[in-house]
Structures are given as structure tokens and as C-alpha cells.
């Protein structure tokens, strides 16, 4: 095996020498007391980035979403989301366990809901029903293949939510991928939402953490829930420095990941048996169907792994590949060569 090309996720990235240097020399203090200067700088930076009053660093994307939902709701409420969303599929039933609320998942078009769908799902005032409290969107949408939520659709849903007294939450784990691809600013995306989260440890390449942004009262509630969940940290400026470095140096380079994803998608589409439309690949996630009459996604992934190419089976017939800062153009070409050899 001449090399390893890890396309399982953009969470596999490792901090480079410059990021490690920034982390090693970060000014630190006790963040539970609010005295870590690097953490405070990061949170102020993110609040300004999203055009919100305040922001709070949390250890993970799941904690970012779950503390936000906790702060928006009370037990017995309901949250409208998309069927393939992260909060519905990959957060361990957290809304039920932690907030005492239920999710109302709707099937969108490639992960995108319409305002009409959302409106039809809002519960009428009736003692028998849960109270619809939050509309949660995901941008970019992971399981739909890194799809970017159209800003016009977001605004339509936000206007509806405002008129109906609902809160808007954005799971923006990969929001910066949408920002770089569209040229729409983080603040413009965030304007339609009461709360926004973003992950530092995916495409941005920091080792740890996410952020939640919103108004000051909301962030104060999130802060309390972070403590309840055990997310209060002490000299956390060491990891905050990695996130700050990522925001200052690794945002624009996400365009490279998008280009590599397109190169991969076009190459895969040319291989007999692979089902994939490269025009549907918008950011850094490539979803494709394998020739199931010959082998399963798991079988193909295992054979590719033996040749140093790592991808993630997401069903019996589908595989996800995610480009990231650890992967260059030659890695993509090597991966395609291995596909051709295995499927020959």
C-alpha cells in the first residue's frame, strides 16, 4: 500500500504545524470563570462573524445543537426538522433525553424543506397536540450530500416561523462550505435564525469544538445547559486557539475541497456500475451508489481499504466520500485508480 487516502469524513483532519504553534502559545485562563482570554477572543470573533449579540464555545457539534434546543424549548414541545438531519439521526435521541421534546421530521427535496411543508406541519392549538416551538434546518445538509440550503427558501421559512411565533435554529456544522461556495456571508445566512451553530473540527480542520451564536439571553441559557451537560472547561484557550487559527486561515481553502470533490465525482461517474451525477455535488461530500448486483457498499469499502482508500458505507448500496484538507489532487487520482482496479 503506497499511501492512505482518508475520505471517511472531514473530521479526520489533523492540525498542521502552524495551528499547533498557535495552540502551544495560546494565552489561557479559567474559562468557567470567564477568564480565558483566547476563548473570549474566539467567542467575540464568532458573535461578530454571525452578526449576533453573543457566542459560546462548546466541545462538540452535538452539544451545540442540543444545548440550543434545550434553551429554546420546554418539555412537551415539538421541533420540525428534515428526515435526514443530524439532530434526528445522529444525536442519540438527545432532544427526547435532554430536553423532553419530540422531533417532527419531514422529507425534504435533497434535504431541503419548503415553507409550505413547514407550514403544514405546524400543530394547531389543541390540548391533544405538542406545541410546535422550533424549526431546525441544516446547512450544508450532510446526508443529502453536502447540499446548500437556498437562501431564498431559508428566508421564506424564517418569515413563516416569525409570523407563527416559532424559533429558527441552524445546524451549521458545515456552514462555511456554503459560505465559500456561494459567496453569501455567514451573517447573511445567520440573519434568518435565532440560533446558529458551526463546527471547527470538520472542514476547518481544528481538533476540537463548535460554537453557538444568538442573542445574549439565549446564550446565557445555552451556557447554563453547557454546564449541566458537563461542558464547562478550564484552560480551554489551548483548543480555542486552534479554532481561531482555523477561522483565520482555513476558510477560503475550503474551495480546494470542493474542487477535489468535483474531481472525484466526475471520475467515479465514468466508472461502469457507479451511479452518480456530478452536477449534484455542491461542496465537499460525494454520495454514490455501487453496483449492488456485484458487491455491497461494505464489500467495496473493505476492498478499497486494503488499497489504502477509506470511505464510509451509509447503506447496503451507498457510500459517502468527504474531501478534506488532508487530501490533495494526487490522492483523489490515486483513489480513482483503486476504484477502477477493484471494479475491473
C-alpha positions as CSV (number, residue, x, y, z in Angstrom):
1,X,0.0,0.0,0.0
2,X,1.7,3.2,-1.2
3,X,-0.5,5.7,0.6
4,X,-3.6,6.2,2.7
5,X,-6.4,8.5,1.4
6,X,-8.9,9.0,4.2
7,X,-12.2,10.2,2.7
8,X,-14.5,8.9,5.5
9,X,-15.1,12.4,6.9
10,X,-13.7,15.9,7.2
11,X,-13.4,15.2,10.9
12,X,-10.2,13.2,10.3
13,X,-8.1,16.3,9.7
14,X,-5.0,16.8,11.8
15,X,-3.7,20.2,13.0
16,X,-0.7,21.4,11.0
17,X,2.5,22.9,12.4
18,X,1.2,26.5,12.4
19,X,-2.0,25.6,14.2
20,X,-0.1,23.6,16.7
21,X,2.2,26.5,17.2
22,X,-0.8,28.8,17.8
23,X,-2.2,26.4,20.3
24,X,1.1,25.9,22.1
25,X,1.5,29.6,22.7
26,X,-2.2,30.5,23.5
27,X,-2.9,32.7,26.4
28,X,-5.1,30.8,28.9
29,X,-7.2,31.2,32.0
30,X,-10.1,29.6,33.7
31,X,-12.9,29.6,31.2
32,X,-15.6,28.6,33.8
33,X,-14.8,31.9,35.5
34,X,-14.8,33.6,32.1
35,X,-11.1,34.4,32.4
36,X,-9.6,32.6,29.4
37,X,-8.5,35.4,27.0
38,X,-8.2,33.2,23.9
39,X,-11.6,31.7,24.5
40,X,-13.1,35.1,25.0
41,X,-11.5,36.3,21.8
42,X,-12.9,33.3,19.8
43,X,-16.4,33.9,21.1
44,X,-16.3,37.6,20.4
45,X,-15.0,36.8,16.9
46,X,-17.8,34.3,16.2
47,X,-20.5,36.6,17.5
48,X,-19.4,39.3,15.1
49,X,-19.0,36.8,12.3
50,X,-22.6,35.8,12.6
51,X,-24.0,39.2,13.5
52,X,-25.3,38.0,16.9
53,X,-25.0,39.5,20.3
54,X,-23.1,36.6,21.8
55,X,-21.5,33.3,21.1
56,X,-20.4,30.3,23.2
57,X,-17.8,27.6,22.5
58,X,-18.8,24.0,23.2
59,X,-16.9,20.8,22.9
60,X,-18.9,19.2,20.0
61,X,-21.5,19.8,17.3
62,X,-24.0,17.6,19.1
63,X,-23.6,19.6,22.3
64,X,-24.1,22.8,20.2
65,X,-27.3,21.6,18.8
66,X,-28.7,20.0,22.0
67,X,-27.9,23.0,24.3
68,X,-29.6,25.2,21.7
69,X,-32.7,23.1,21.5
70,X,-32.8,22.9,25.3
71,X,-32.6,26.7,25.5
72,X,-35.4,27.2,23.0
73,X,-37.9,24.7,24.4
74,X,-39.7,23.2,27.4
75,X,-40.7,19.6,27.8
76,X,-43.6,18.5,25.6
77,X,-42.7,20.8,22.8
78,X,-42.1,19.7,19.2
79,X,-39.3,20.6,16.7
80,X,-39.7,20.5,13.0
81,X,-36.7,19.1,11.1
82,X,-35.8,17.3,7.9
83,X,-35.9,13.5,7.9
84,X,-32.2,13.1,7.1
85,X,-31.0,15.7,9.5
86,X,-28.2,15.2,12.0
87,X,-30.3,16.1,15.0
88,X,-32.8,13.4,14.1
89,X,-30.4,10.6,13.1
90,X,-27.0,11.1,14.7
91,X,-27.5,12.7,18.2
92,X,-28.6,9.6,20.1
93,X,-32.2,10.8,20.7
94,X,-30.8,13.8,22.5
95,X,-33.9,16.0,22.2
96,X,-36.1,13.4,23.9
97,X,-33.5,12.6,26.6
98,X,-32.1,16.0,27.3
99,X,-35.0,18.4,26.5
100,X,-38.0,16.2,26.8
101,X,-39.2,17.3,23.4
102,X,-40.1,15.3,20.2
103,X,-39.0,15.8,16.7
104,X,-41.3,16.1,13.7
105,X,-39.2,15.0,10.7
106,X,-40.3,15.9,7.2
107,X,-38.9,14.5,4.0
108,X,-37.3,17.3,2.0
109,X,-36.1,17.5,-1.6
110,X,-32.4,16.5,-1.2
111,X,-32.6,17.7,2.4
112,X,-34.3,21.0,1.7
113,X,-37.8,21.7,3.1
114,X,-40.2,24.2,1.6
115,X,-42.1,26.8,3.6
116,X,-45.3,25.0,2.6
117,X,-44.1,21.8,4.1
118,X,-43.2,23.5,7.3
119,X,-46.5,25.4,7.5
120,X,-48.5,22.2,7.1
121,X,-46.5,20.6,9.9
122,X,-47.2,23.3,12.5
123,X,-49.5,22.0,15.1
124,X,-52.8,23.7,15.6
125,X,-53.6,24.9,19.1
126,X,-55.2,21.9,20.7
127,X,-54.8,20.3,24.1
128,X,-54.1,16.9,22.4
129,X,-51.1,18.2,20.5
130,X,-47.5,19.0,21.4
131,X,-46.6,22.7,20.9
132,X,-44.6,23.4,17.8
133,X,-41.7,25.5,19.0
134,X,-38.7,25.4,16.7
135,X,-37.9,24.9,13.0
136,X,-34.4,23.4,12.7
137,X,-32.6,23.5,9.3
138,X,-29.2,22.0,8.4
139,X,-26.7,23.8,6.0
140,X,-24.9,22.2,4.3
141,X,-27.0,19.0,4.6
142,X,-24.8,16.1,5.4
143,X,-26.9,13.0,4.3
144,X,-28.2,14.8,1.2
145,X,-24.6,15.0,0.1
146,X,-23.4,18.4,1.2
147,X,-26.4,20.3,-0.3
148,X,-26.5,24.0,0.2
149,X,-29.8,25.4,1.6
150,X,-31.1,28.1,-0.8
151,X,-31.1,31.4,0.9
152,X,-34.4,32.3,-0.6
153,X,-36.0,29.2,0.9
154,X,-34.4,29.9,4.3
155,X,-36.0,33.4,4.2
156,X,-39.4,32.1,3.3
157,X,-39.3,29.6,6.2
158,X,-38.0,32.2,8.6
159,X,-40.8,34.7,7.7
160,X,-43.3,31.9,8.2
161,X,-41.7,31.0,11.6
162,X,-41.7,34.6,12.7
163,X,-45.4,35.0,11.8
164,X,-46.3,31.9,13.7
165,X,-44.2,32.6,16.8
166,X,-41.6,29.9,16.1
167,X,-37.9,29.9,16.7
168,X,-35.4,29.1,14.0
169,X,-32.3,27.0,14.6
170,X,-29.5,26.4,12.2
171,X,-27.3,23.3,12.4
172,X,-24.4,25.0,10.5
173,X,-21.8,22.4,11.2
174,X,-20.5,22.9,7.6
175,X,-21.9,26.4,7.1
176,X,-18.6,27.7,5.9
177,X,-18.7,25.3,3.0
178,X,-21.9,27.0,1.9
179,X,-20.3,30.5,2.5
180,X,-17.3,29.7,0.4
181,X,-19.3,28.1,-2.4
182,X,-22.0,30.8,-2.7
183,X,-20.2,34.0,-1.5
184,X,-23.0,34.6,0.9
185,X,-21.7,35.9,4.2
186,X,-22.1,34.0,7.5
187,X,-24.0,36.9,8.9
188,X,-26.5,36.9,5.9
189,X,-27.2,33.2,6.5
190,X,-27.5,33.7,10.2
191,X,-29.9,36.6,10.0
192,X,-32.8,34.3,9.5
193,X,-32.1,32.3,12.6
194,X,-32.5,32.8,16.4
195,X,-29.6,30.4,16.9
196,X,-26.7,29.2,14.8
197,X,-24.1,26.5,15.3
198,X,-20.9,25.9,13.5
199,X,-18.2,23.1,13.8
200,X,-14.5,23.9,13.9
201,X,-13.3,20.3,13.6
202,X,-14.7,19.4,10.2
203,X,-13.6,21.2,7.0
204,X,-12.0,24.0,9.0
205,X,-9.5,21.5,10.4
206,X,-9.3,22.4,14.1
207,X,-9.0,19.4,16.5
208,X,-12.0,20.2,18.8
209,X,-15.2,22.1,19.2
210,X,-18.2,24.0,17.9
211,X,-19.8,27.4,18.6
212,X,-23.4,28.5,19.3
213,X,-24.4,32.1,18.5
214,X,-27.6,34.0,19.3
215,X,-28.8,36.9,21.4
216,X,-27.4,37.5,24.9
217,X,-30.3,36.0,26.8
218,X,-30.3,32.9,24.7
219,X,-26.6,32.3,25.0
220,X,-26.9,32.7,28.8
221,X,-29.3,29.8,28.8
222,X,-27.1,27.8,26.5
223,X,-24.2,28.5,28.9
224,X,-26.2,27.0,31.7
225,X,-27.0,23.9,29.7
226,X,-23.4,23.5,28.7
227,X,-22.5,23.4,32.4
228,X,-25.3,20.9,33.0
229,X,-24.0,18.6,30.3
230,X,-20.5,18.7,31.7
231,X,-19.2,21.0,29.0
232,X,-17.6,23.7,31.2
233,X,-13.8,23.7,30.7
234,X,-10.9,25.4,32.4
235,X,-7.8,26.4,30.4
236,X,-9.7,25.9,27.2
237,X,-7.8,28.6,25.3
238,X,-5.4,25.9,24.1
239,X,-8.2,24.4,21.9
240,X,-9.8,27.8,21.2
241,X,-6.6,28.9,19.6
242,X,-6.9,26.0,17.1
243,X,-10.4,27.2,16.2
244,X,-9.3,30.8,15.9
245,X,-6.4,29.7,13.6
246,X,-8.9,27.7,11.5
247,X,-11.2,30.7,11.1
248,X,-8.4,33.0,10.1
249,X,-6.5,30.6,7.7
250,X,-8.7,27.7,6.6
251,X,-12.0,29.1,5.4
252,X,-11.1,30.1,1.8
253,X,-9.2,26.9,1.3
254,X,-12.5,25.0,1.5
255,X,-12.8,25.8,-2.2
256,X,-10.0,23.2,-2.7
257,X,-12.1,20.6,-1.0
258,X,-15.0,21.4,-3.3
259,X,-12.8,21.1,-6.4
260,X,-11.4,17.8,-5.2
261,X,-14.9,16.5,-4.5
262,X,-15.9,17.5,-8.1
263,X,-12.8,15.8,-9.5
264,X,-13.7,12.6,-7.5
265,X,-17.4,12.8,-8.6
266,X,-16.5,13.2,-12.3
267,X,-14.1,10.3,-12.1
268,X,-16.5,8.0,-10.3
269,X,-19.3,8.8,-12.7
270,X,-17.1,7.5,-15.6
271,X,-16.6,4.1,-13.9
272,X,-19.0,1.4,-15.1
273,X,-21.6,0.4,-12.4
274,X,-21.2,3.5,-10.3
275,X,-24.3,5.7,-10.1
276,X,-23.5,9.4,-9.6
277,X,-24.5,12.7,-11.0
278,X,-21.5,15.1,-10.5
279,X,-23.8,18.1,-11.1
280,X,-25.4,17.3,-7.7
281,X,-22.1,17.6,-5.8
282,X,-22.1,21.1,-4.4
283,X,-19.5,21.1,-1.7
284,X,-17.2,18.5,-0.2
285,X,-19.4,15.5,0.1
286,X,-19.8,12.8,-2.6
287,X,-22.6,10.3,-2.3
288,X,-22.8,7.4,-4.8
289,X,-24.4,4.1,-5.4
290,X,-22.4,1.0,-6.1
291,X,-23.2,-1.9,-8.5
292,X,-25.2,-3.9,-5.9
293,X,-25.6,-6.9,-8.1
294,X,-21.8,-7.4,-7.9
295,X,-21.0,-6.3,-4.4
296,X,-22.3,-4.3,-1.4
297,X,-21.1,-0.9,-0.3
298,X,-19.4,-2.6,2.7
299,X,-17.6,-5.1,0.4
300,X,-16.4,-2.4,-1.8
301,X,-15.2,-0.3,1.1
302,X,-13.3,-3.2,2.6
303,X,-11.5,-3.9,-0.7
304,X,-10.7,-0.2,-1.1
305,X,-9.4,-0.1,2.4
306,X,-6.9,-2.8,1.6
307,X,-5.6,-0.5,-1.1
308,X,-5.4,2.5,1.3
309,X,-8.6,4.3,0.3
310,X,-11.0,4.8,3.2
311,X,-14.7,5.7,2.7
312,X,-17.9,5.3,4.7
313,X,-20.7,2.9,3.7
314,X,-24.0,4.6,4.6
315,X,-26.3,1.8,3.4
316,X,-26.1,-1.6,1.6
317,X,-25.6,0.2,-1.7
318,X,-24.4,3.7,-1.0
319,X,-21.0,5.2,0.1
320,X,-20.1,8.6,1.3
321,X,-16.7,10.2,0.5
322,X,-15.7,13.6,2.1
323,X,-12.8,15.6,0.8
324,X,-10.8,17.5,3.4
325,X,-7.5,19.3,4.0
326,X,-5.6,16.1,4.4
327,X,-6.4,15.1,0.8
328,X,-4.8,16.6,-2.3
329,X,-5.4,16.2,-6.1
330,X,-3.0,13.3,-6.3
331,X,-4.8,11.5,-3.5
332,X,-8.1,11.8,-5.5
333,X,-6.5,10.4,-8.6
334,X,-5.0,7.6,-6.6
335,X,-8.4,6.8,-5.1
336,X,-9.9,6.7,-8.6
337,X,-7.2,4.3,-9.8
338,X,-8.1,2.0,-6.9
339,X,-11.8,2.1,-7.8
340,X,-11.0,1.1,-11.4
341,X,-8.8,-1.8,-10.3
342,X,-11.3,-3.2,-7.8
343,X,-14.3,-2.8,-10.2
344,X,-12.5,-4.0,-13.3
